[in-house]
Amino acid sequence: MNVSTQSFAIKIMRTFYQTKLRTLRMTFVGLLFAVACSPSVPKVFPEQAFISSAVKWDAGIEFINPKVDILFVVDDSSSMSSHQSNLAQNIARFLNQFVKRRDIDYQVGVITTAMGVHNDRPHLCCGRLVDLSGHRFVNSSTNNLVRALQINLLVGTRGDPYEMVFSPIMKALSPEMRNGYNKGFLRDDAHLIIVVISDAEDQSDKENHSEYHTSPISPYEAYQFLLNLKNKDLDKIMAYGVIVPVNDIFGCARDEEGVLPRRIEAFLRNFDKSGQNIFNLCDPFFGEHLVRIGEHAVRRLSRTIYLSRPPIVSSIRVQIGDRVIPNHADNGWVYDPEKNAIVLGVNVDLNSLSDNDRLKIFYNATEYVETRDPRPLSKRAKIQK
C-alpha cells in the first residue's frame, strides 16, 4: 500500500470512530436524561463546585452583632396587679442577660392583652407599644433603661375583661403598625422573642366586632403569622409563657376559674414541644425563671450566625477578638449549608466578651455563574443520592 492510499485509509478510519463516538455520546446523554427523569432513581446534577471557571469569589468578613426584638405581652385585667409588680421587680435580672453580652443589639417593647372592648385607654390597647415611660421601646441607648422598662410593664388593671394574646401580637407586628405607631421596633434581620405574662386563657377565638378585630384566631394561625414574619425560619423566633399552666401545682388563682390556658400552651408548644418554655406565674422562683428565659434566649440567638453570601467552606475562619475558633461541633463551629450559617458549639464561651472581642467570620464568598464547561459530559456529571 502506497503512502497516499495509506493516508486515505487512516482518514476513513478516523471519521468512522469519530462518528461512533458521537453516537455513543448521544446515547449516553439520552440515558442520563432518562435516569434523571425517572422518579425511582437518583438525579444527575453537574458538579458546579468543581468547575473553577464557574465560580466568582472575593474575600468576605462579617462582624457579628446579634439583633433581637423582645415583645412582652402583659395581661392588664383586674387580677394582674401583684403579678405585674413581681414582673417589674425582677425584670432587671432578665435584662441583665442581654446587657452583659456587649455584642447583642436588643430592643424591648410591651403591649397589653386589651383589644379595645370596654377599654377607656386607647393608648394601652390594640397592639400599640406601651410608652408610659416616654419610650415605645427601650434599648442599650435608653437613659435609665431598667426603670423605663419597669414603668412600661406596669400597665395597670383597667384593661379588657376579654384577655387576648394572639390578636394584639398580630396587630402589633402587622404592616400597618410596623409602618406606623410601632415603627422601628421590629427589624427584618433580628431575632424575635415573645414573652406572655397572663393568668388567663387567650380569648382571641371569640368574635369581637370592634374596629380592631373581626375574626377568631387559632394558636396555629398565630404561630404561622410569626413564622412568616421571619421567612419561615423557626430558629429566629422564640416564645415563652409565664402563665397559670394547665398542670399548675401552686394553686395559682386563674382569671376565670376552671378555664385552662390550653390555647396559649398550644401556641407555645409550636416553639418548644417539650413545654420547657412554659413557667408558672405563682412560682416562688419567679425571678429565677426570668433569668432562665434570658439565658436560653441569649444562647439561641448567639449560636446560629447567618452569612450574607454562600462561602467556600474551606476558606472559613472564625475568630473572637484575635482568638481563632476551631472547626469542631462542640468546641468550635460547623457550617450549615441549608441555612447558610455558622453554628457555634455549646462549649464556645460568649459570655465573657469584652468591648474589643467581637465575633468575626472570614471567608471567600462564592457566586455561581453560567459558563460553558469544556469537559466531556461524562466527567461533569455526578450521581446525587
Secondary structure, DSSP 8 states (H G I E B T S, - for coil): --HHHHHHHHHHHHHHHHHHHHHHHHHHHHHHHHHHH-TTS-EEEE-GGG-GGGEEEEEEEEEE--EEEEEEEE--STT-HHHHHHHHHHHHHHHHHHHT-TT-EEEEEEEES--STT-S-GGGSTT----TTS-SEEETTSTTHHHHHHHHH---S-S-SS--SHHHHHHHTSHHHHTTTTTTSS-TTSEEEEEEE-SS---TTS---SSS--S---HHHHHHHHHHHTTT-GGGEEEEEEE--TT--S----SSTT---HHHHHHHHTT-TT-TTEEETT-TTHHHHHHHHHHHHHHHHHHEEE-SS-B-GGG-EEEETTEEE-S-TTTSEEEETTTTEEEE-TT---TT--TT--EEEEEEEEEE------S-HHHHEEEE-
